[in-house]
Amino acid sequence: MTQQTAGSPSPRHALAGGLILAALMLQVGRFAGLPLSPHWVSYGFWIAVLLLWLDLPQRTRQQSGILAGIGLLLLVVARGYYSADIAWYGIFDTNTYVVAMLVGVSFIGLIGANRRGSRGPGHRSLGRRGIASTWLSVHLLGSILNLSTVFMVGDRLQRSGPLTLPQYLALNRGLSSAALWSPFFASMGVVMVLVPEMEFTTVLAVGMPLAACAGLITVIDLSRRFDLTEVSGVSLSPTSLLMPVSMASLVMLFHYGLTPDLTIVSIITFLLPGIALLSNLPKGPKWTLRRVHQHSLHRLPAMRGEITLFLCAGMLTQGLSTFIAAATGNEWTLFAHFGAGAAVMSFLAIVASAMAGLHPIIGVSVLASMLDLEASRQTLFAFVALAAWGVGTSVGPLSGINLSLQGRYGISGTHLMKNNLGYALAMSALVVGAILLLDAWLA
């Protein structure tokens, strides 16, 4: 029975995967200038979510249902009590750009998968060097491949025996810190949609050094707290390093040269699936279509958790921002001026909510709906959101990375949170300092 289920997904899963793929294709078609309504993209994603709803973990269903329910309730109140003008057919559109990007990024799994070990990390190492190489491997590959890199590296480490706490922490921090700068991460996609006038290069100039500090703190912290003599690590091979560098270079080429009118989110959405198709075409059209078919049947429905959470968070943002605008006549914002003080408070609040079990997208979305940011303040908000995401996912017991480590290897999310508190405190101090510098820089 298990074998049959794994090889032949149910019609419900197949339909959901097809709808997700169709929504992605519609979004790409819109980028190409075809006269397609954005509502059809959102309808495709939402119908897929409804089809996959019962397969979601209970906590994800509860959290997502509450987010969407509150958002819808606020829209109804804004319309019924304050007579707000609401385009009901478009209330599902928020965050569909981000979801389409996530789906597009998933196609990276089709690149080079037919060459066994081509994407795998390189040789093993021990001690402090092993921890450093593990962090770097997960960080660089994870900046493109996201959560799948943790499993790739973790499974390889597990060949030498059960994973140890330092290895878990290196995996956790290596991936979560990539949220500080990677344009392929959902965090950057959300931020670019919320504040489209942000200066991407400025965020990179601050986020990348901060991510390097996260790696340094990890090595120093784990070296002091644990005996790493027999702790093994995994290093990147040259071919593994080539992929993230080439992908990032292509995105920058399109953004600053070939398609300057498109956002980075849009470029990633069509570029990565395009590269995936091109990399498989040498084996023939039938081979390529078969791989895309298998991807849509298995991988895309498996993304139900993140797709659902992002869509429902978008509904909350839509409802909250509409309600606030209707109730206050567009005259109220959480902060009259989003300066250093407001940025620090916002960062700490989002990290605290992550520790309480909320995904950082909820805190970021709620904050964005309560602000009226001028163009010069959008870059500061973007950095705050990315930093809170990077720190919050490392320490949050119910973050995607910690839940994945718990489900795959059996490590407690609460245990990881406790062992990451010092790391989160050190990173928070650096973030606060970076906020002060960035605020002065942008003034």
C-alpha positions, 0 to 999 in steps of 0.5 A, a space after each residue: 500500500 505504501 509503495 503504491 501511494 508513493 508511486 501513484 498520488 491520489 487524484 486529489 493530489 494530482 489535481 492540486 499539483 497540476 493547479 500549482 503548476 498551472 498557476 506558475 505558468 500563468 504568472 510567467 505568462 504575465 511576466 511575458 506580457 500576455 493579457 492574463 488576469 492576476 486573479 487566475 493565478 491566485 485562484 489556482 493556488 487557493 483551490 490547490 490549498 483547499 484540495 490539500 487542506 486535510 493533509 496539512 499538520 494540525 497546527 498548520 491548519 489551525 494557524 493558517 485558518 486563524 490567519 485567513 479567518 481574521 483577515 476575512 472578518 476584518 474585510 467584512 467589518 470594513 465593508 459592513 461598518 465602514 462602507 469600505 470599497 473592497 474588490 472581493 474578487 481580488 482579496 486572494 491575490 496578496 502574496 501570490 507573487 511570493 508563492 509563485 517564486 517559491 514554486 519556481 525555486 522548487 524546480 532547482 531540484 531538477 537541475 543535475 539530479 540525474 548526475 548522482 552526487 553532482 550537487 552533494 557536498 564534498 569531503 568530510 572534516 572534523 572539529 572546528 573546521 568540520 562545524 565551519 564547513 558544515 555551516 558554510 555548506 548549508 548556508 551557500 547551498 541553502 541560499 538556493 535550495 532552501 530546506 532540502 540542503 539541510 536534509 542533503 547535508 544532514 543525511 550525509 553526516 548521519 552516515 557516520 553515526 547519529 547527529 550530535 547537538 553541535 551538528 544540529 545547531 550548525 544545520 539550523 544556523 547555516 540555513 536560517 542565516 541565509 534569510 538575511 540576504 538570499 534573493 531566493 529565500 521566501 523572506 526576501 520575496 515577501 519583503 520585495 512585495 511589501 516594500 517594492 522600493 527597497 534598495 536591494 544592494 543596500 540590504 545585501 551590503 548589510 545582510 551578507 556581512 551579518 550572515 558571515 558574523 552568524 557563521 563566526 559566532 556559531 563556530 566560536 560558540 560551539 567550540 566553547 560549549 562542546 568538545 568538537 574533536 570527534 564531531 564531523 562536518 561536510 565541506 562543499 565541493 567545487 561543483 557544489 559551489 558553482 551552482 549558487 554563484 552562477 544562479 545569483 550571477 544570472 539573477 543579477 544579469 537579468 535584473 540589471 541588464 536584460 530585464 531591468 523592469 522586472 523585480 528580482 522576485 519575478 526574475 527568479 520565478 521564471 528563470 529557475 524553472 527555465 534553467 531546469 528545463 534547459 538542463 534536462 532538454 539534452 536528454 530529450 523532450 520526453 525525458 524533460 516532460 516526464 520529470 516536470 510531470 513527476 515534479 508536479 505530482 509529488 514535489 508541488 503538493 508537498 509544498 502545501 504547508 508553506 503555500 498555505 501559510 503564505 497565502 493565509 498570511 497574505 489574507 491577514 495582511 489584506 484584511 488588517 490594512 483594509 480595516 485600519 485604512 477604513 477605520 482611521 481614514 488612512 490617517 493612522 500608522 503604528 509609528 509616525 516615523 519609522 526610525 531606528 527606535 521603531 525598527 529595533 522595537 519591531 525587530 524584537 517584537 517579531 523575534 519574540 513572536 517567533 519564539 512564541 510559535 508564530 512564523 515570522 511572516 505573520 509578524 512581518 505582515 502585521 507590521 507592514 499593514 500598520 505602517 505607511 512607509 515613505 520610499 526612504 524608509 522601505 530599505 530599513 523596514 526590509 532589513 528589519 524584516 529579513 533580520 527578524 526572519 533570520 534570527 526568529 527562524 533559528 530560535 523559534 521552536 515551531 519554525 520550518 527549519 526546527 520542525 523539519 529537523 525534529 521530524 527528520 532526525 527526532 531532535 526536539 524543537 524546544 531543545 534547539 530553541 534553548 541552545 540557540 538563545 545565546 546565539 539569538 542574543 548575540 545576533 540581536 545585538 549585532 542587528 540592533 547595531 546594524 539598524 542604528 548604522 543603516 538608519 544613519 546611512 539612509 537619513 
